[in-house]
Amino acid sequence: MIPFQPFYNMKIGVVDLSTSSAEVIPLVQERVSRYLGGAAMNSAILEGYQDDALAFGTGPLTGSFAPASPLMIATFTSSIFKRLCHVPLMLRTGPDMKFSGVDFLVVKGTAPEPSVVHVNHGVIRILLAPTILNMPVPEAIMELKKTSPPFQSLIITGPAADRGSSYASISIGTNGSLDKAGLATLMAAKSLKGIMLGGTDGLPFNKDNPAQGKELEKIISGDKNFKRRGFYAVLKNLEGGKDAGKYLKADRKKDMACYHCPSPCMTHVRYSWHDPRNQEMEKSEEGLLLLDHTGCIALAKKVGKNILPILWACLHYGLDPAGVAEMLPEGGAMTECINAIDKIISDGPPRTTDVSEANRLCGGGVPPIGTDDLWEKRVALAMVLGVCPIFLLRFPEITDTALLSFISTREEDLKTLQERLSSAISSL
Amino acid sequence: MMKQETTQKPMAEQDFSLNIEDLRPRPQEKKHLSEYFMPRRHSFIIFHPDRCTGCGACEMICSTRNVEKVAPVSASVKVMRDGKEGKNFSILCQHCRKPLCLPACPTRAIEKGDDGIVRIDKLFCTECGLCTMACPAAAPIKDPGSQEIHKCDLCEGDPLCVKHCPENALTLTRGKAVRWIKGLRWTSQLMSFLLLVMVFVGTFCYFRTGSVSFACPTGTLQNIASSGTIVLVSVSSALALLILTVVAGRLFCGWVCPFGFVLDLVDKITPRKLGWPAFLKSRMTKYGVLAGAVGGSYALGFQVFCTVCPIGTLCRSYGVQSFFKSAELAIVPALASLEIGERRSWCRYFCPVGAVLGLTALLRLIKIVIGAKRCKKFSCIQCAEVCPVGIIDADKLREGLSPKIPMTECIMCMRCIDRCPYDAAKIRFRWQKAVPGEGRI
């Protein structure tokens, strides 16, 4: 029997929004051994629930010493893809879910009033939050900080989702996300405003994991991509990325990383801008975290140098930048773009996104790095093990075996894990 | 029947209780002779905010040592992420020279070892959390789960967080970084001393080459007062030092003054200071000495202060030609002995040359600033500790405020800039209002 105990709390939280009740059920060892975790496990769990159920899950390596292990995966039936779809949620959401005492969280039913779910110490609470309905994301977060129990990570929907826009996107804190599959829309339909993760517990993992993590870092340190870090380094290798990079000029930049990632692919930028609709207002300085490569490229194509304020507006209202780009006029002025965003929030037409099979696997947010075949394999691997897909795409020298050896280094265990991994990936 | 009187208290009233002093007496500070000459340097971790990406690897590895599992909230090091500003900063123990957590602990569970590491003895800790409140950086962290207090103990000299940070944003220092300003300053001071005292004897008071002349501004003031005439040449000769002061503040005091160099040397061999009584510690005294020197010169008809000026006597009496020949030589050791009270006591309270330069420094073009936002290490206060004239308000830093540095008192030695591990001390033009990181956190 492969020891999964140090990697999981072995608990699944089940929330029934319609009755405002929650229970914690044990995670069966055989099931974990079969599906390993992440998207594969989410899909298996959802089989026992109705179509509108939603599962958040972590991989076995989420929160561990494996490099770039921040992933939480949301699995749900997407209104855009019309079938089961997986969205990777980065930053610290995955580890914080595990450190809150549950490994998977299933949300079923629809709440009678806007609610938020708070998880900590393996206890799930459903709190009413009608005040944050239609509130911009930063303000809603401030309100939750004032009125709710403390939390480390937060997944929240913005006013766009509250008004039923199909262009809505989930936001991790104020930073946006890679959700382009309608996760926010589904959450809004269930009157679920957000999920707060307390993250005050911990997991022991394996004792030799820190050394294994350092070993992998050494291996990738020789890769040319290791030194090319930050959002722009990834962006410029993508189609249309160089042009987008030219428009993403900011006063100050700082590279940021998700949980335990040795090679950051995000950049925080600060820029100053002036709202053309308010002539009396002085130039203001804003800051935002660039993490959505495909969104930025799409937006830059349409709005050019106005990209940063428009992107900020998207994050403010909980909108997907790539979706918004579809609706904006080509080369539109700032006022025109902001007015268009207002329209998208209130009564945007249904979204027509690229519904390719590959996008279904990752919610459409993972940039196309490498060949198509490799891309699909690496993303699927990441979505099962709970490791960042962008990181795995950038560093192909990190093999499946290297990642699985965090769970067990025994030969026979590794062989079994490899078989289970292949089976889990094919089940996606 | 008469009640028998007794002086002995009944058993119930006698105090048999043990106090903390009986149970856990505070260890006496050990004074080694070697420490007297060379104060011990303590290790601490420096955080480089520009390198930190906020990945949290430090928290992970630290928590495995504290609670034997990955639980970032139980770590002794915290990475705080300012999502709006896009900045990261850390909360970790600086192992202060005089830790505030130590006296705050009611059970004396916190001790500073001979190696400079501040540790919590879990056996005595009652988890009251007073240390977390006393520490200006909130470095002792109360575990929200177990309620235990966790505090960095530098992993007994080999910190795991430093080893595991992929960006090298945490570095362990012995408190002695490479300081190029220090090297430059000592070289400048030594060269100035050799030139003014050993080679060009007496040149500080007056020096003439061709049509250009230089003179001590305090001496010039006394000369004017004693002679009752203003000679344009002597006034212009005093301008060189004054112009230098307008451009660069009291740079002369920190980098050139030969007596200042002597005081810095004396300070090296007398690191422990006795302090002065409060009534002697008025920085206005030097302006009184200046007024007295000018008034005395006017009344007596000669330059009164110049006869006892330590800079002048040093330049005149200790040269190759007149070494140990003059009675004036006693003045320098006498005034240098003031160093046992406070660092640069003479410069702080008495030096009239410093007074003239201080008044001129009101017109200075530059200033030194310490930005609290960039600093964010309230318990570090190394800038306040190294300042030889004691003008950096450590309390303000502890409150998280940028201290105002009076440039009339600052001798521009730049020790604060050199020492600051966070790059918070900077030189700025005086009209620059927007100081990087100025203001409150």
Chai-1 contact restraints between the chains, C-beta under 6 A:
chainA,res_idxA,chainB,res_idxB,connection_type,confidence,min_distance_angstrom,max_distance_angstrom,comment,restraint_id
A,T174,B,G83,contact,1.0,0.0,6.0,A-B,restraint_1
A,T200,B,V73,contact,1.0,0.0,6.0,A-B,restraint_2
A,T200,B,P144,contact,1.0,0.0,6.0,A-B,restraint_3
A,T200,B,G145,contact,1.0,0.0,6.0,A-B,restraint_4
A,G202,B,K69,contact,1.0,0.0,6.0,A-B,restraint_5
A,G202,B,V70,contact,1.0,0.0,6.0,A-B,restraint_6
A,G202,B,A71,contact,1.0,0.0,6.0,A-B,restraint_7
A,L203,B,K69,contact,1.0,0.0,6.0,A-B,restraint_8
A,L203,B,V70,contact,1.0,0.0,6.0,A-B,restraint_9
A,P204,B,K69,contact,1.0,0.0,6.0,A-B,restraint_10
A,F205,B,V70,contact,1.0,0.0,6.0,A-B,restraint_11
A,E217,B,P166,contact,1.0,0.0,6.0,A-B,restraint_12
A,K254,B,G86,contact,1.0,0.0,6.0,A-B,restraint_13
A,D255,B,T53,contact,1.0,0.0,6.0,A-B,restraint_14
A,M256,B,T53,contact,1.0,0.0,6.0,A-B,restraint_15
A,M256,B,G54,contact,1.0,0.0,6.0,A-B,restraint_16
A,A257,B,T53,contact,1.0,0.0,6.0,A-B,restraint_17
A,A257,B,C55,contact,1.0,0.0,6.0,A-B,restraint_18
A,Y259,B,G56,contact,1.0,0.0,6.0,A-B,restraint_19
A,H260,B,C55,contact,1.0,0.0,6.0,A-B,restraint_20
A,H260,B,A57,contact,1.0,0.0,6.0,A-B,restraint_21
A,C261,B,C55,contact,1.0,0.0,6.0,A-B,restraint_22
A,P262,B,P166,contact,1.0,0.0,6.0,A-B,restraint_23
A,P264,B,T53,contact,1.0,0.0,6.0,A-B,restraint_24
A,H268,B,G86,contact,1.0,0.0,6.0,A-B,restraint_25
A,G287,B,K84,contact,1.0,0.0,6.0,A-B,restraint_26
A,G287,B,G86,contact,1.0,0.0,6.0,A-B,restraint_27
